[in-house]
């Protein structure tokens, strides 16, 4: 019995001393492949022969750049900015900068007519919005009072 106990004890000690195999090392890559860089989105540009829908991204870009520093710079600054960006002044409309009693307006609406559609923007202290809308019979885009673009 003593011999059997000693044999089991020896087997247990030997079992405890056996080394467990180490995991095989992972192969290291020989060449690293880099993921392709995403192509940056092209900045919108004026599409002279394009539709109002084609030109809305550029209209928005031009207006947002102006309005980032001053949300309501006034109609003249907006129109001058659009002309400098290549839009046709003769196709534009803008609402007055002052109310009938001489107060500053809360917002300025402006438009550029392209064929039978209109790019219409609105600048106000709470932000800028725009849409493409159908033109009005007679060549206008904005309903209501607009001011002459005579500068």
Secondary structure by P-SEA (a helix, b strand, c coil): caaaaaaaaaaaaaaaacccccccccccccbbbbccccccccccccccccccccaaaaaaaaaaaaacccccccaaaaaaaaaaacccccccccccccccccccccbbbbbbbcccccbbbbbcccbbbbbbbbbcccccccccbbbbccc
